[in-house]
Structures are given as structure tokens and as C-alpha cells.
Amino acid sequence: MTDAARIRDFELAQLEEAGELAGLEADAESIKGQLASLTPWRGIHTIEGALARARERYLEVRRRMLGQQSAAAEAAQARIKDHSGLRFPGGRRGPSRVAADSRRPCRHHP
């Protein structure tokens, strides 16, 4: 029953928020209805199929979103690397020592 509550509270809620609930509305209602009953543990087996479909949709959408985020990150990295004229202090390609030195406290000289 805790799995059913988790799927209702997190996975179905996230699918609904992302607009990815299409075709699972009846399953979502059956899950919510079963858990809202006075004795949700009775007949919990009747929503096993709905829980499995909701879980599978959640994993499918999550994989797709992670793939899109990964592709976007790779594209951004490629754009950064593509700046062939970018040079660091001293004409080097790479981080400067300024970054390491910036952690030291500033000393003001009067």
C-alpha cells in the first residue's frame, strides 16, 4: 500500500504537472479512489495494473526528460568549446591561477 501512496503522491503528481498523464486518467482516478476509501488495504490488488501502468509511464517520461537534458548540456558544452579564439591569461588554454588565488582574503594596503 505504501507503493500505491508513493505512486499517487509523487509519480502521478509529477506526470500531471508535466502534462504527461494522457491515457492514464482512469488509472489515476482508480488509484486515488482506492486510497481515499475508508479501508484502502481491502481490494488493493484491484489497482495493481493501474499502478504498473503509471509507474511505467513515469519511468518512460523520466528517461526521455533526462535524455533531453543530457543532449542540451552536451550542446552547451560544444558551444563553449567551439569558441576557438578563447584564451586564458598568459595565452594558455585552461583555467588560470587567478581562480585558485581568489580564495585568499583580500588585503588592503593603506
Buried (B, 14 or more C-beta within 10 A) or exposed (E): EEEBEEBBEEBBEBBEEEEBBEEBEEBBEBBBEBBEEEEBEEEBEEBEEBBEBBBEBBEEBBEEEEEEEEEEEEEEEEEEEEEEEEEEEEEEEEEEEEEEEEEEEEEEEE
